[in-house]
């Protein structure tokens, strides 16, 4: 990994650009005086010393005592990350406690748009974790990786988990349906996707660029819409499952029996209208 990428990662920990550069220099060469650091990063002494002062306050840098000239040393990155993690956990507890008496009544039916891929990922994991009966997923491979472990865990708990994805994939205890065989079907798509329906009550619909950047994502909590989505997804999966069966060496009787079993085991509706 290059210097620029590492410095960017440090910035994402809550440091300014100059603070990140100063801290990075000290990780590579400690101890150093403020003057030497300023020379290394090509910044003025005043700006460098201000950054050092902020880094000391943030617990990322220590000032060595007893030297004629002030020298600074970086706190090891692993130690700093551990400190930040403990601070974040403590802050979460304080904030959660401060707002525990707040109750938001937003009604039963909700639809909102995701603003980031991370927000979408967390909601997808929450949906899977809270599922009670059945999880139906239609996903491209890259997006499937975001939830693979959660799906495996849900299936291990006894939930019915169906996953439709291009090519051949395996997730333990999940029923996998090959969406299409990339080697046999000339299908060229300029987008990727992740659609999840849980218990025919909650639905997540999202599209991504081929570089895995979020284009659009919606979360739907509506009995009417989610039941409709689940049924639409189910019969798409059932159709692909049937096509795959007819492409196998099974007899007509065995194919029919498998189709009946699949429909009986995974057809699910919880409409309450």
N, C-alpha and C positions, 0 to 999 in steps of 0.2 A: 504494500500500500504506500502511495507517495505522500510527501509532506503536506501537500495541499488538502488531500482527503482527510488526513489525521487532524489537521488544524480545524477543518470544518466540523469534524466530530466533537472536538473540544468546544467550539462555538455553540453547538447544540446542547451543551450542558449548562448553558446560561451565561456564557462569557461573551464579552464584546470581541470584535475582530482583533484589536490590539492586545487584549488580555489573553486571548487564545494563542496568539503568536508568542507572547512573552512566556506564557506557561510552557509552551512546546519547546522553546529554546532552553528553558531551565530543565525540562525533562531530559534533554539531550546533553546539556553541559551545566552541571551544578557543582559548586556554587559560582555565581557570577555577580559582578557589581552592576548597578543600574546603568552606568556608563557603557559597559561592555555589551549589555543587552540592547541598549539603544543603537549601538553600532551594528549589532547583528541584524536587527529588524529594520534599520534605516528610518527610525523615528526620532523625534526630538527628545531631549532628556526629560523635559517637563511632562510630556505625554507618557513616556515610559515609566517615570516614577509614579505618576497617577495610576497607571495600570497596575504597577506592583503593589501600591497601597490597597487598591481594590482586591487584588488577588490574596493579599494577606488577610483582609477582612473576611473574604469568602473561604478561607481555610485551605487554599490551594498552594500557597507559597509561605515559607517561613523565612524570617530575617535572622541570620546568624549573629549571635551576640559575641562581644569581646574582640571583634576585629577592628583594626584602625579604620578601614574602609568598609562600608556596609556591603555585605554580600547576601545574596538570596539563594534559596534552595527550593526546588519543587517537591511537594508532597507526592509520593508515588501514585500513579494513576489508579492502581487497584484500591489503595487506601482512600483516595478521594472519592471514587465511585461508591465505596461502602458507606462513607460518611453521607454522601448525597442520598443514597437509598434510605438510610435511617431517618434523615431529615424529611424526605418525601412521605414516608410512612407515618411519621409523627404529625406532619402537616395534614395528611388525609384524615387522621383520627380527630384532630382538632376541628377541622372544617365540618366533617360529618356530624360531630357532636353539636356544633353550633347551629346546624340546620336540621337536626333530627325531628324537630316539631313542625317542620314545614310539610304540608300535604298539598300536592298539586292534583286537582281534579280536571283532567284534560278530556274526559269522556272515554267511552269504550273504543270508538273507532278513531284511529290515528294513521296519518300518512306523513312521513317526512323524508326530506332529501339528505343524503350524506354529503358532507363537505370535504371528507378526506378518506383515503383508503384505510387508514388506521381506525377511524371511527366505524367504518363498515365492518372491518375485521372483528372488532370487539363486539359489535351487535350480533354478528353471525355466530360467534362463540357463545354469547349469552343465550341466543335462541336455541342452539343445540343443547346447551347445558340444562335449559328449562323444559325441554321437550318431555312429553309424557307418554306418547304412543308411537308416532311415526315421523320420520324425517325423510323428505324427498329432495334430492339435490340434482341439479343439472349444471355441470361446470366444465370449463376448459381446464386443462391439466395444471397450469400455473396457479390459477385461483383455488383449485382443489387443495393445494399444498397448505393454504392458510388455515384450513379446517380439518385436514386429514386426521390429526391426532384426536380432535374432539369427536369426530364421527366414529372413530374406532372405540373410543371410550363409551359413547352412547350405545353403540351396538353391543359392547361387552356387558352393559347393564340390562340388556334384553329388549331394547327398543328396536322396532323395525326401521332399518336404514336402507334406502335405495339410492344408488348413485349412478347417474348416467353421465358418461364422459367419453370423449373421443379416444379411440385406440383401446388397448387392453391395460387396465389398472386393477390393482388388488388392494382392498382395505379389509383386514380381518373382521369377520362376522357381518360385513355389509353385503347387500345384494348388489352386485355390479352389473350394469348394462352398458354394452359398448355402443356409443352414440353413432359412430360411423368408423369404418376402417380407413385410416388415412392412406394406407398403401393401396387400397382397392378402389376408393372413391375419389374422384377428382374434385375435392371440395376446397376452395381457397377462400378463407375468411380474413377480413382486415380488422377484426375485433375479437375480443375474448369475452367471457361471460361467467357469471355466478348467480344462480337462482336457487333459493332455498324455500321450501314450504314445510312448516312444522305444525303438526296436529291439525292441519286445515284451518288454523287460526291466525298464524303469523307468517308473513311472506317477506322475503328479501329479493329484490331484482336489481342486478347491476351489470354494467358493461364496461369493458376496459380496452385500452389500446393494446396492440400486440407487444408493446414494451411494458405492459402490466401497469399502466397509469389509469386511474379511475376516470371514466368519461361521464357516467351517470349512475346513480344508485338510489333506490327507494326502499324504505321499510314500511310495510303495511300491516296494521293491526286492525283487521276488519273481518268479522265472521263471513259476511257476504263475499267480499273480494278474495279473501284467502281460501275459502272453500272453492270458489270458481277457479282460482289459480291452481290449487292442488289437483282438482279434477282434470284440468287441461294438461298439467304436467304429467299426471299419472297416465292418461291415455296416450300421450306422446311416448312415454317410456314403454308402456304396454305394446304399442305399435312396433317400436324398435325391437323389443324383446321377442315379439312374434316373428318379425322379419329374420332375426338372428336364428330362431328355432328352425324356420323353413330352410335356412342355409346350412343346417346341420344334417347329420346322418340319422336323426331320430325318425321313427315311424310316424305315420299320421296319427295313430291312436295316442302315442306317447306325447306328441306335440300338443294335441288337444288336452290331454290330462295336465300337462305342465302349464298351459295357458289358464286352465280353470284354477289350478293351485295358486298361480301368481295373482290372479284377480281376487281370489278369496282372501289371500294372506295380506295383500297390500292395498286393495281398494279401501279407501277410508273417507268418511265424511262426518263432519261435526256441525252441520248447518243448524242454526237456531233462529230461524226467521218466523 
